[in-house]
Amino acid sequence: MERVITDKAGRRLTLRKFGVLETLRLFKGVGPELSTNNAYIGVASYAGSVAMIDDIPMPFPASEAAVEALIERLGDEGMEAVMAAAKPAAVEAVVADAGN
């Protein structure tokens, strides 16, 4: 399921579902050392969830260099928008699991 958000720069960011398979692919791409760095993987996961910027397809990052290039392209505005969009979904998942 894709979701479209807009960042402060006015760009349309299309987000892809980021599941277990995408997580495994990201771990493989960045290697064993960065895969265990929670801060790095967290930011890389947010970036990897971006499927398109202004209707231009963004390939899933398959290496450390690709992760960094995507983050550079998104910039602070894009990353902030992606992280803000992900937070409500995480909260809803916890509430659903709790049954509240």
Residue, then its C-alpha position, 0 to 999 in steps of 0.5 A: m500500500e502506497r501513501v503520498i505525503t508532502d514535505k515542507a519543500g512542497r515535494r510529493l513523496t510516495l511511501r512504500k510499505f516497508g516490511v520484513l523483506e525490505t528490512l532484510r534487503l536493507f541489512k544485506g545492502v549495508g552490511p553486517e556492521l551497519s545492520t547492527n547500528n540501530a540509529y543508522i538502520g532506523v534512518a535508512s529504513y525511513a529513507g528506504s520507504v520512499a518509493m517516489i519523489d515528485d512521481i520520479p521512482m526511487p529505487f530501493p537502496a541496495s548499498e550504503a552509498a545508495v542509502e546516503a544518496l537517497i537521504e541526501r536527495l530527500g534532505d532534512e525536509g523530506m526526512e522530517a516528513v517521512m519520519a512524521a508520517a511513520k509515527p502515527a502508524a507506529v502508535e496505531a499498531v501499538v494500540a491495536d496490539a494492546g486492544n485499546 
